[in-house]
Each structure stands twice: as structure tokens, then as C-alpha cells.
């Protein structure tokens, strides 16, 4: 999508009205290569930092592994980052990635060393019933793929499911952030979908409205801006 000076960033655009190519019919090879390119984007733009910083409130030496589920895990790069982070701090974790797209589990498994012990699941998180209680739910770059009513349902599910807390790491809607994707030659799907993603992304007032709709008291959740280009929502119970 060519960048236009006339783009209006004041309101969030519905994913139905402005689809991303990645959400359509593409080959496994394009999907996998797009995820690999997004991994580079996350590294370059410090995309893992908000989630890992939020997790610092976890204490080492827990008697049982803490079960962390990544909803919309894609290629699994966030869970691989969490695995390394937890190992360096002596925090025992059980990690599960779940995604509706059947390509995701395949791509994640291909990129993940078996010794990390991460489980990849294809399916709907809100109908997922693991044997072990879910302590923490995280998601990264999922929410902007969802309609508002789907985000409200996700928030309600996270609130009801996560015993310890949940964290949503997503994009802040702005012209400046969108322009970043014009400057760098990433995979062609990322070059198209990047600017689209930022038009479907969020400002603080969007998240406050969605939290209210999900009946989550505003004083119990944080909405924080992380530069460059992230707006994250979290809650510790």
C-alpha cells in the first residue's frame, strides 16, 4: 500500500475494511518468510522489550513452572525470547503458543530448538483447555488483527483465564510509526501490511474504551506507550 499524505490516523480502521495480505490466502513459504521478516522488525524496533520488562515482576525460585500462553503466537519468536529470559533468571516456565493459522505451528516448530520444550497448538485460544492452569497470557501484534468486539472477548477471556496476569503488546496508531515501513526493504508482505497494521492499531483512548467494554476496572490495568511504535496493556492480579 503506497503511503499517502492524506491518511487519517485519528480513528482506528476496522480490519474488515482494510485487510492485511498475511490474513488472506498466501503460501506457507510466504507466510513463513513474512514471519521471519517480522522477527527482524521486532529486533530492530525493540518489540520484545515491553513484554520482557513486564515479566520482570515474576520472582525466581517458584516451586512449580509458571505456565505462559502466547495467543496468536505466529512464528514463536516471543516465546523463544521468554524462554531465554527465564533461563537466565532461574525462572521455571512452561510455554505454550497457540494460533488459529495452521501454518503458524509449523513455522514455529521449524524455528525452535527442541530443547526449549515449547508446545505449539493450532486452534482458538478461547476454547483451549490445557491440563495445567494458565498463569500468564501474553499476546504480541495480535490485537490489531481483531475487530473491537473480538478484542473485548479476548480481554474477558484473558481476565477469566490468567491466574497471575496478562499482557498485550501491540502497535500505537500514528503517521510516524507507519512511515517506518516505507524506509526499509523487508519481505513484500511486511512492506504492504506494516502501514496497514498501524492504521488498524490503537491509541490510549481506544484501549480505555475496550477495557470498559470488557468490564475490567481501569485502575487495575496499565496502558503504556513504548517507543518506537508500541502501545501495551497489562494487568497483574
Secondary structure, 3 states (H helix, E strand, C coil): CCCCCCCCCCCCCCCCCCCCHHHCCCCHHHHHHHHHHHHHHHHHCCCCHHHHHHHCCCCCCCCCCEEEEEECCCCCHHHHHHHHHHHHHCCCEEEEEEECCHHHHHHHHHHCCHHHCCEEEECCHHHCCCCCCCCEEEEECCHHHCCHHHHHHHHHHHHHHCCCEEEEEEEECCHHHHHHHHHCCCCHHHHHHHHHHHHCCECHHHHHHHHHHCCCCHHHCEEEEECCCEEEEEEEC
